[in-house]
Amino acid sequence: VYDLSTISIDSISPNEGINSTRVLITAYGSGFPNTEEASCSVDYDSRTFVPAAFINSSVYQCVLATYPFSSRVNVNVSLNGQPSANIVAVSQTATLFTFYASPPEITTCKFSPSYASLLLNFDREVEIGGESE
């Protein structure tokens, strides 16, 4: 049993990443206990926890899973895998994490016939300057 009033999260790092890749998050705070039951989740899916590694009494690390779309979420750290044991953040923005959509990849690139511009093809539809290309 832990006294959650003596444990807090001050910040996370990084606070943004690409939604199609797993991201190593470091949570900084104070009073973190050395427990194998520590875990992380994000607020869109508070039932799915991933293990958190105890580094020291002020650092936990965990790997966030991929996210289905671009969004801003809160990263939660729990001491027993239950939302009721989440460590409280010192502010509402301390644990905000932004998932960004992965950028399109260029599949071909060539000069226009007049050599005045580049012609790019991407792996998916992109919007440039408000127009679909």
Disulfide bonds with the S-S distance in Angstrom:
Cys40-Cys62 2.19
